[in-house]
Amino acid sequence: MTRYDILLQAYHNYDVIYTAMLLIAAWASGTGHLLDWILHGKAWFAIYLYWAFVLALYVISVALIGLRF
């Protein structure tokens, strides 16, 4: 395997990772806004809990990706 093949494989992995992160971010933001619209600010604790959960998952996934690659 040449250095070019290794570099090509690494860039393919990065493309998959960034695409997945963008799709997850789009899903999380869409779901969060839908939750906010449904609850109309009545259950503010649930909304804050949701966004804290999403933020924690994002930080964990970035850390895991950093450790893996």
C-alpha positions in Angstrom: 0.0 0.0 0.0 1.5 3.3 -1.0 1.3 6.6 0.9 -1.2 7.9 -1.6 -3.6 4.9 -0.9 -3.3 5.5 2.9 -4.0 9.3 2.4 -6.9 8.5 0.2 -8.4 6.1 2.8 -7.9 8.7 5.5 -9.7 11.4 3.5 -12.6 8.9 2.8 -12.9 8.3 6.5 -13.0 12.1 7.2 -15.7 12.6 4.6 -17.9 9.9 6.2 -17.3 11.4 9.7 -18.1 15.0 8.7 -21.2 13.9 6.8 -22.5 11.9 9.7 -21.8 14.8 12.1 -23.7 17.2 9.9 -26.6 14.9 9.5 -26.8 14.4 13.3 -26.5 18.1 13.9 -29.4 18.7 11.4 -31.5 16.0 13.1 -30.8 17.4 16.6 -31.6 21.0 15.7 -34.8 20.0 13.8 -36.0 17.8 16.7 -35.1 20.5 19.3 -37.1 23.2 17.4 -40.0 20.8 17.0 -39.9 20.0 20.7 -39.8 23.7 21.5 -42.7 24.4 19.1 -44.9 21.5 20.6 -44.3 22.5 24.2 -44.6 26.3 23.6 -42.1 27.0 26.5 -44.3 25.3 29.1 -42.0 22.5 29.9 -38.7 24.6 29.9 -37.0 21.9 31.9 -37.5 19.3 29.2 -36.2 21.6 26.6 -33.1 22.4 28.6 -32.6 18.8 29.3 -32.9 17.9 25.6 -30.3 20.5 24.6 -27.9 19.5 27.4 -28.2 15.9 26.2 -27.6 16.8 22.6 -24.6 19.0 23.6 -23.1 16.2 25.7 -23.5 13.6 22.9 -21.8 16.0 20.5 -18.8 16.6 22.8 -18.5 12.9 23.4 -18.7 12.0 19.7 -16.0 14.6 18.9 -13.8 13.3 21.6 -14.3 9.7 20.4 -13.5 10.6 16.8 -10.4 12.5 18.0 -9.2 9.4 19.9 -10.0 7.0 17.1 -8.4 8.9 14.2 
